[in-house]
Amino acid sequence: MADLPPEGWQLQQKPLMLTRRFNFPGYAQTRKFLDDLAVLSERDGCYPDLNFGKTHVSVTIAAAGAELSAAESDFAAAANQLAGKIE
């Protein structure tokens, strides 16, 4: 299993997954994050479950195996970086 979930993410044990809710001031920022996340997903081959509204996106990354992989944890950290760049 990856050491710890990235900052802001919650680790659920059964079923094993990482979850985080990202909040934004408006729809334009939410849409930008979703578009950037789609590019990241294509690049990394990681396709999380997404739920979103006008000003938020909830991301769930389910472990592909019995343990959370470094790639899944890295994807979560990269999503944090994307969200930090949204203005």
N, C-alpha and C positions, 0 to 999 in steps of 0.2 A: 504494500500500500504506500502511496505517496506520504511523505512525512506529516504534513498538516494541510488542512484546506487553506487556500489563499485567503487573504484578509477579506472579511465581509461575507464569506461563504459559510454555509452550514453543512456539516457532514451528517448524513442520515445513515444508519447502519442497516436497517432492513426495510425495504431493499436498499442496497448500498448506492448512494448518490450524493452529489453536491447540489445545493440549491442557493440561489440568491435572487433578491428583488432589487432592481435598479430603478431609481426614481429620477424623473427629469422635470424641468419646469414647464414644458409644453410639448405638443405633438411633433413639432419640427425636430426637436432633440431626440425624442423617442424614435422617430422614423430614421434619423441619421444613425442611431445606435443599431437599430435592426438591420439596416443596409450594411453597416460595417461588420456586424456579427455574421451576416451571410457570407461576406468575402472571407472572413476568418474561418468559417466552417468549411468552405470549399478548399481553402489552402491547407487546413489541417486534417480534413476528413473526419471531423467531429461534428455531429449534428444533434445538438441538445433539444430538449422539448422547450418550447417557448409559449408563454401566455403573456398577453400585453393589453394595455388599455391606453388611453390618451397620454398619460404621463408616467407610465411604468412598464417595465418588462421583467417578468419572472423567468429565470433560466434554470433548468434542471438538467444536470449531466448524470445520466445513469451509468454506473460502472459496466463495462462490457464483459468483464470477467468476475472472478471471485473477489478481486481486490481492485481498488481504484488505481489506475495506471498513472504514471508520470505525465503522459500525454493528456489525459483528462484533467489533471491538476494544472498543467501548463495552459490548457485552453481556458480554464477558469481565470487564471492570472492574466492572460491576454485580454479576456473580456473586461477585466478590471481596468486595464490600461486604455482600452477603447472608450469605456465610459468616462474615464478621467479626461479625455480629450474633447468631449462633447461640451459645446458652449451654448 
